[in-house]
Amino acid sequence: MKKDYVLPSLNEARKRDKNRSEKLYFSLEEKYKDLGKDKKYYIITHGCQANQRDSETMAGILDSLGYEASADEKKADVIIINTCAVRQGAEEKVLGEIGALKRLKNENPDLIICLAGCMAQEEKSVALIMEKYRQVDIIFGTHNITSLPKLLYDVYNSKQRKVEVFSKMGEIVENVPVTRFMSHKAWVNIMYGCNKFCTYCIVPYTRGKERSRNKEDIISEVEELVKDGYKEVCLLGQNVNAYGKDLGIDYTFGNLLNDVAKTNIPRIRFMTSHPWDFDDSMIEAIRNNPNIMPYIHLPIQSGNTEILKKMNRRYSREEYFELFDKLKRELPGFAFTTDIIVGFPNESDEAFEDTLSAVDHCEYDNAFTFIYSKREGTPAALLEDDIERSVKEERLQRLNEKVAYYANKNNQRFRDQIVEVLVDGVSKRNSEVYSGYTPENKLVNFTGKDVKVGELVKVKITEVMSFSLNGEKIEE
């Protein structure tokens, strides 16, 4: 049977040129505007902050179509699973969720189930879902979010499954509606895509090339958030400090940080920094603007230079240490976190020991640690991997124990101190306890009276753990 859709292509997604990305504007055709009348939607989000932000865009588009958000997937007319493809486990979890939704589809044949996000950009995933998961009605990729109205319209009218996944370098689309999931903290995309092509990573293929938004559009978005009472923005990019390199102008991420700081938003964060692009203008901007939070996420991935070469990380162990030590000197009191992969193909015992000693050198406040996950289509997938699973798991355990030790050590400086906390809400474990984060991105659970989500409060720390702090609100 002839396919009426085109599968995505990682080979096509690998292409790059030096042309500036096209800037487009979203508009909603009249025929789509009542598409969601008397209907509800439910979004399941996996993965990174970029996926969280994409889900906010999907929600904004659905709201503009007249849909209403549902807190219960059983009551939804449209369910979107926004997927992650960074690790195999994430994909397996999604397939399990799709399988579980088959029952809802049987109960309600009019239910529309959509697969979106990075997993949709992979040829093998789309082929598998189209063949074995007939309950999925729509598949759309990271470049196709603004096609959601058309895809829904076509499925309603044709009763046929739809696939739209572009394998391309991408463009910038402005004026897209957004429904923020939080009323006090906001993600702000400053750029999309990645040109680094680390050998283990699928993201450059699923997200396209690095492309920066115009500074005016970014500043305008932040200014609107300030007017709406937001207390914190997090500037997002796969390699956030590569901002501006594609624009052909003398304007860097350091310049953007200065301009965002002038909006007087109380708190500014950014994710994720690549050591290759961390320059002096960034350091100066961070140091000179008190509303840029004292927290930096700086992925190292491995502490061994040979493994870093195989990963195509573009720096050596010594070069990373040089940058890290400089940041510690220039930015005293800052908290630092990182990403680390264990069990990369042919990682020797000696190479892993280098990673442990790198943690000893940097004494991170926290680390996001993972066992290497083979991603089909990436160069690392072609490398021979002769490390037994039990060895990888033992290494991860040793690494996590060391990370926890330094996390606890770093947290000790907050004992009996008064810290500023931006309140996120009631603790998931105890309705009488509130939670939020310090400027250093430390999670604080605390008690207090008349606490409101989104306010900045003073909390005295009474107890210190490795990955959180306990305290009491200071009553003024």
Buried (B, 14 or more C-beta within 10 A) or exposed (E): EEEEEEBBBBEEBBEBEEEEBEEEEBEBEEEBEEBBEEBBBBBBBBBBBBBBBBBBBBBBBBBBBBBBBBEEBEEBBBBBBBBBBBBEEBBEBBBEBBEEBBEBBEEEEEBBBBBBBBBBBBBBBBEEBBEEBEBBBBBBBBBBBBBBBBBBBBBEEEEEBBBBBBBBBBBBBEEBBBBBBBEBBBBBBBBBBBBBBBBBBBBBBBBBBBBBBBBEBBBEBBBEBBEEEBBBBBBBBBBBBBBBBBBEEEBBBBBBBBBBBEBEBBBBBBBBBBBBBBEEBBBBBBEEBEBBBBBBBBBBBBBBBBBBBBBBBBBBBEBBBEBBEEBBEEBEEBBBBBBBBBBBBBBEEEBBBBBBBBBEBBBBBBBEBBBBBBBBBBBBBEBEBEBEEEBBEBBBEBBBEBBBBBBEEBBEEBEEEEBBBBBBBBBEEEEEBBBBBBBBBBBBBBBBEEBEBBEBBBBBBEEBEBEBBBBEBEEE
